[in-house]
Amino acid sequence: MILLIGPGAVGTVLATHLAAAKRLPLKLYVRERSLAAMQAVSELRVDRPGKTPPLQAARPGLTTQLDLHGVRYLFLCVKYPDLDALLLQLPPVPADCTLVSTLNGIAPLRLIRERLPRARIVPMTVMFNGQLLSPLHARITTKAQVLIGSDDDTLLGAFEGSGLQTQRADGDSAVWGKLLINLANAVCAITHTTFRDLLSNDDLRAIYVRVLDEAVGLLDVAGVPYQLHVPLPYPWYRQFILHGGPLPWWVAKIKNGLRDGAYPSMVADVEQGRRTEVDQLNGEVLRLAQAQNMAAPVNAGIVEQVHRMERGAQPPSFLTPKELRLRLGG
């Protein structure tokens, strides 16, 4: 059985595909305060991009008890700020139970491994953009795809026939690969720009490549494997971003289903005065640099600026791409 904790946007998308696949029994863990709203819903639903009809599946059983008896896979789909409290509430994890972390970045995996050193933990890198529209009803704007850091055939086949594509990854390499791509989020947040701006504006492209160069250089020095989510080696990818003209945006638009006005969630976080994920993204590069007794001035500048905006007055004062590029040393 699969027990899924956290049926928010990502959790609802995964649960709908799991329920549609019918490969393994599924149960959703929900909080008491959310139980009535979810009991009122008879089915799971995911609206898909374009003219693809929505995916619907009968709502699985709900539980408010963290009982791991008979649970083969425990899907963790909560947000990072809620993870520590959840891990403290978990009962002992059975030896035959695998924890599947769907959270972004390396920090959640590090925390889970610290709290549960004997547990079997598998990273699942979510490659779709999901939005929760109502209880157990989500929307995705990109292709449904996950990368799973395991060779467990049962887990890899759990979504078969549902329309969600799974791909095997080597350990944490896909997590690092997505983190590299997500280093763009803070660049957009500081400048209040979209993905299209990032891949079209010369200053933003130059900033993004400098951020990436620094991170990739540190990963190489540390011997940490990473799996880019593009079919290009990094030296070619950086040249494509810098000198590809309109192609990077068109590739992202077609491959990932991005719309013209789409922007990272960190843009909205800064706009609305919420705490961002910058420490779990660019901050992870700083942690890596510290471990190697090296500096990461570009990512440090990004983190410092986002923190300044988090602490500052509302509405925040955004920088132009040119201003940010100059602050980071050109």
Phi, psi and omega per residue, in radians:
M1 nan 2.590 3.013
I2 -1.823 2.263 2.970
L3 -1.931 2.085 -3.108
L4 -1.854 2.171 3.132
I5 -1.869 2.141 3.084
G6 1.755 1.109 -3.141
P7 -1.398 1.031 2.978
G8 -1.478 -2.504 -3.099
A9 -1.107 -0.989 -3.127
V10 -1.125 -0.796 -3.118
G11 -1.062 -0.696 3.132
T12 -1.180 -0.707 3.108
V13 -1.087 -0.818 -3.138
L14 -1.141 -0.765 -3.121
A15 -1.085 -0.699 -3.138
T16 -1.104 -0.763 3.127
H17 -1.202 -0.673 3.088
L18 -1.110 -0.756 -3.140
A19 -1.168 -0.642 3.121
A20 -1.211 -0.610 -3.132
A21 -1.225 -0.608 3.107
K22 1.028 0.565 3.129
R23 -1.461 -0.609 -3.115
L24 -2.397 2.558 3.037
P25 -1.037 2.561 -3.053
L26 -2.317 2.434 3.034
K27 -2.396 2.538 -3.141
L28 -1.897 2.271 3.013
Y29 -1.576 2.217 3.131
V30 -2.290 2.726 3.088
R31 -1.354 2.711 -3.112
E32 -0.959 -0.710 -3.065
R33 -1.209 -0.318 -3.138
S34 -1.755 -0.118 -2.990
L35 -1.073 -0.834 -3.068
A36 -1.068 -0.737 -3.124
A37 -1.118 -0.645 -3.118
M38 -1.396 -0.528 3.066
Q39 -1.157 -0.446 -3.129
A40 -1.338 -0.161 -3.117
V41 -1.745 2.290 -3.086
S42 -1.643 -0.265 -3.097
E43 -2.577 2.746 2.977
L44 -1.539 2.579 -3.125
R45 -2.572 2.390 3.025
V46 -2.233 2.068 3.024
D47 -1.412 2.319 -3.030
R48 -1.961 2.780 -3.024
P49 -1.206 2.762 3.089
G50 1.166 -2.494 -3.101
K51 -1.662 0.148 3.112
T52 -1.162 2.228 -3.126
P53 -1.132 2.707 3.135
P54 -1.119 2.670 3.056
L55 -1.666 2.218 -3.123
Q56 -2.233 2.544 3.124
A57 -2.655 2.632 3.114
A58 -1.049 2.421 3.140
R59 -1.135 2.252 3.103
P60 -1.305 3.104 3.107
G61 -1.135 2.629 3.122
L62 -1.974 2.600 3.075
T63 -2.535 2.574 3.032
T64 -1.892 0.161 -3.117
Q65 -1.904 2.300 3.079
L66 -1.507 1.273 -3.141
D67 -1.856 2.053 -3.082
L68 -1.700 0.165 3.103
H69 -1.133 2.155 3.131
G70 1.405 0.057 -3.131
V71 -1.531 2.092 3.125
R72 -1.569 -0.619 3.128
Y73 -2.313 2.211 3.093
L74 -1.900 1.882 -3.128
F75 -1.520 2.131 3.102
L76 -1.754 1.881 -3.066
C77 -2.109 0.454 3.141
V78 -1.474 2.990 3.043
K79 -1.442 2.704 -3.051
Y80 -0.989 -0.746 3.135
P81 -1.058 -0.384 -3.124
D82 -1.648 -0.091 -2.983
L83 -1.191 -0.797 -3.063
D84 -1.052 -0.796 3.132
A85 -1.084 -0.680 3.117
L86 -1.112 -0.786 -3.118
L87 -1.082 -0.592 3.112
L88 -1.217 -0.450 -3.138
Q89 -1.486 -0.316 -3.056
L90 -1.130 2.427 2.972
P91 -1.261 3.000 3.081
P92 -0.925 2.356 -3.098
V93 -1.468 2.137 3.132
P94 -1.056 2.685 -3.094
A95 -1.110 -0.481 -3.103
D96 -1.676 0.246 3.136
C97 -1.826 2.287 3.109
T98 -1.845 2.244 3.057
L99 -1.534 2.239 -3.136
V100 -1.970 1.932 -3.124
S101 -1.622 2.140 3.098
T102 -1.799 0.114 -3.076
L103 -1.306 2.635 3.128
N104 -1.270 2.467 2.936
G105 1.546 3.047 -3.111
I106 -1.473 -0.521 -3.072
A107 -0.981 -0.778 3.105
P108 -1.075 -0.720 3.117
L109 -1.098 -0.710 3.136
R110 -1.093 -0.749 -3.141
L111 -1.137 -0.782 3.140
I112 -1.068 -0.751 -3.125
R113 -1.186 -0.565 3.077
E114 -1.210 -0.742 -3.094
R115 -1.312 -0.599 -3.048
L116 -2.241 1.220 -3.013
P117 -1.134 -0.367 -3.108
R118 -1.705 -0.089 -3.082
A119 -1.388 2.655 3.049
R120 -1.537 2.089 -3.004
I121 -2.147 2.285 -3.138
V122 -2.126 2.212 3.041
P123 -1.415 2.350 3.021
M124 -2.066 1.982 -3.111
T125 -1.595 2.049 -3.087
V126 -1.498 2.144 -3.066
M127 -1.854 0.141 3.122
F128 -1.915 2.766 3.028
N129 -1.747 2.102 -3.100
G130 -2.083 2.582 3.069
Q131 -2.301 2.368 3.098
L132 -1.549 2.111 -3.107
L133 -1.631 -0.620 3.112
S134 -2.880 3.012 -3.115
P135 -0.913 2.150 3.094
L136 1.093 0.410 3.093
H137 -2.319 1.969 -3.083
A138 -2.180 2.935 3.080
R139 -2.293 2.412 3.003
I140 -2.020 2.509 -3.107
T141 -1.936 0.035 -3.132
T142 -2.356 3.081 3.112
K143 -1.094 2.420 3.114
A144 -1.367 1.933 -3.075
Q145 -2.649 2.473 3.021
V146 -2.361 2.629 3.040
L147 -1.961 2.216 -3.020
I148 -1.997 2.133 -3.092
G149 -1.457 1.059 -3.097
S150 -2.824 2.745 3.022
D151 -1.840 0.359 3.115
D152 -1.247 1.859 -3.062
D153 -1.107 -0.586 3.135
T154 -1.144 -0.777 3.115
L155 -1.164 -0.762 3.133
L156 -1.094 -0.501 -3.124
G157 -1.669 0.058 -3.044
A158 -1.139 -0.421 -3.111
F159 -1.781 0.066 -3.005
E160 -1.006 2.293 3.120
G161 1.515 -0.031 -3.080
S162 -1.643 -0.245 -3.057
G163 1.733 -0.126 3.081
L164 -1.640 2.180 -3.085
Q165 -1.516 2.285 3.065
T166 -1.978 2.551 3.113
Q167 -2.432 2.374 3.121
R168 -1.314 2.381 3.066
A169 -2.101 2.818 -3.130
D170 -1.594 1.746 3.097
G171 0.996 -2.232 -3.098
D172 -1.575 0.118 -3.007
S173 -1.068 -0.662 3.136
A174 -1.228 -0.552 3.097
V175 -1.109 -0.788 3.083
W176 -1.127 -0.668 3.132
G177 -1.073 -0.750 3.114
K178 -1.220 -0.636 3.099
L179 -1.022 -0.730 3.113
L180 -1.027 -0.802 3.124
I181 -1.096 -0.689 -3.086
N182 -1.303 -0.118 3.029
L183 -1.094 -0.296 3.081
A184 -1.216 -0.416 -3.013
N185 -1.021 -0.767 -3.109
A186 -1.210 -0.597 3.089
V187 -1.043 -0.786 3.110
C188 -1.177 -0.652 -3.114
A189 -1.144 -0.729 -3.119
I190 -1.170 -0.604 -3.061
T191 -1.794 -0.006 -3.137
H192 0.929 0.990 -3.068
T193 -2.222 2.912 -3.089
T194 -1.702 3.027 3.045
F195 -1.078 -0.651 3.126
R196 -1.109 -0.746 3.082
D197 -1.017 -0.800 -3.086
L198 -0.981 -0.707 -3.047
L199 -1.653 0.041 -3.109
S200 -2.110 -0.538 -3.089
N201 -1.460 2.264 -3.062
D202 -1.063 -0.712 -3.138
D203 -1.153 -0.763 -3.134
L204 -1.155 -0.689 3.110
R205 -1.113 -0.711 3.127
A206 -1.133 -0.718 3.116
I207 -1.105 -0.835 -3.097
Y208 -1.048 -0.745 3.140
V209 -1.174 -0.624 3.080
R210 -1.132 -0.718 3.083
V211 -1.064 -0.793 3.136
L212 -1.158 -0.783 -3.134
D213 -0.961 -0.770 -3.117
E214 -1.123 -0.787 -3.111
A215 -1.177 -0.801 -3.126
V216 -1.125 -0.683 3.097
G217 -1.046 -0.709 3.124
L218 -1.206 -0.713 3.095
L219 -1.059 -0.719 3.134
D220 -1.130 -0.755 3.130
V221 -1.102 -0.717 -3.105
A222 -1.362 -0.169 -3.107
G223 1.229 0.503 -3.131
V224 -1.619 2.099 3.140
P225 -1.272 2.525 3.073
Y226 -2.435 2.570 -3.114
Q227 -2.048 1.769 3.086
L228 -1.112 2.527 -3.109
H229 -1.637 0.615 3.051
V230 -2.369 2.609 -3.086
P231 -1.437 0.792 -3.130
L232 -2.427 2.500 2.960
P233 -1.178 2.711 -3.010
Y234 -0.989 -0.770 -3.136
P235 -0.982 -0.620 3.100
W236 -1.313 -0.668 -3.121
Y237 -1.075 -0.781 -3.122
R238 -1.115 -0.653 3.098
Q239 -1.178 -0.640 3.102
F240 -1.094 -0.763 3.112
I241 -1.104 -0.804 -3.051
L242 -1.248 -0.695 -2.928
H243 -2.165 0.218 -3.082
G244 -1.476 0.048 -3.130
G245 1.056 -2.333 -3.136
P246 -1.372 -0.134 -3.034
L247 -1.081 -0.751 -3.135
P248 -0.966 -0.721 3.132
W249 -1.186 -0.748 -3.114
W250 -1.151 -0.650 3.082
V251 -1.120 -0.795 3.124
A252 -1.094 -0.670 -3.118
K253 -1.162 -0.766 -3.101
I254 -1.339 -0.798 -3.055
K255 -1.259 -0.712 -3.035
N256 -1.864 -0.050 3.108
G257 1.243 0.422 -3.136
L258 -1.228 2.477 3.084
R259 -1.722 2.849 -3.031
D260 -0.978 -0.708 -3.073
G261 -1.636 0.153 -3.077
A262 -1.217 2.470 3.124
Y263 -2.494 2.774 3.117
P264 -1.128 2.644 3.140
S265 -1.078 -0.405 3.138
M266 -1.125 -0.472 3.069
V267 -1.067 -0.833 3.121
A268 -1.163 -0.633 3.110
D269 -1.041 -0.815 3.136
V270 -1.158 -0.736 3.126
E271 -0.980 -0.728 -3.009
Q272 -1.733 0.184 3.055
G273 1.256 0.427 3.119
R274 -1.619 2.721 3.047
R275 -1.174 2.423 -3.085
T276 -1.743 3.122 3.082
E277 -1.676 0.311 -3.029
V278 -1.049 -0.580 -3.141
D279 -1.214 -0.490 3.111
Q280 -1.497 -0.146 -3.137
L281 -1.949 -1.537 3.127
N282 -1.095 -0.537 3.093
G283 -1.114 -0.490 3.097
E284 -1.189 -0.548 3.059
V285 -1.154 -0.680 3.105
L286 -1.138 -0.693 3.094
R287 -1.083 -0.728 3.120
L288 -1.117 -0.738 3.121
A289 -1.097 -0.748 3.139
Q290 -1.078 -0.703 -3.140
A291 -1.134 -0.439 -3.134
Q292 -1.743 0.118 -3.070
N293 0.952 0.746 3.138
M294 -2.185 2.976 3.118
A295 -1.863 2.698 3.067
A296 -2.395 1.202 -2.982
P297 -1.110 -0.573 -3.114
V298 -1.202 -0.875 3.117
N299 -1.180 -0.562 3.063
A300 -1.092 -0.728 3.099
G301 -1.120 -0.657 3.098
I302 -1.119 -0.847 -3.128
V303 -1.063 -0.780 -3.131
E304 -1.054 -0.747 -3.117
Q305 -1.182 -0.711 3.108
V306 -1.131 -0.740 3.097
H307 -1.073 -0.678 3.119
R308 -1.086 -0.695 3.134
M309 -1.260 -0.598 3.089
E310 -1.101 -0.668 -3.084
R311 -1.516 -0.249 -3.006
G312 -1.390 -3.128 -3.130
A313 -1.246 2.731 3.062
Q314 -1.836 2.461 -0.070
P315 -1.248 2.682 -3.090
P316 -1.223 2.735 3.066
S317 -1.660 1.922 -3.129
F318 -1.476 2.700 3.072
L319 -1.711 2.628 2.974
T320 -1.321 2.768 3.072
P321 -0.942 -0.703 3.138
K322 -1.121 -0.739 3.139
E323 -1.098 -0.757 -3.141
L324 -1.138 -0.727 3.135
R325 -1.057 -0.723 3.127
L326 -1.170 -0.698 3.137
R327 -1.117 -0.529 -3.134
L328 -1.558 0.147 3.070
G329 1.610 0.471 3.070
G330 1.436 nan nan
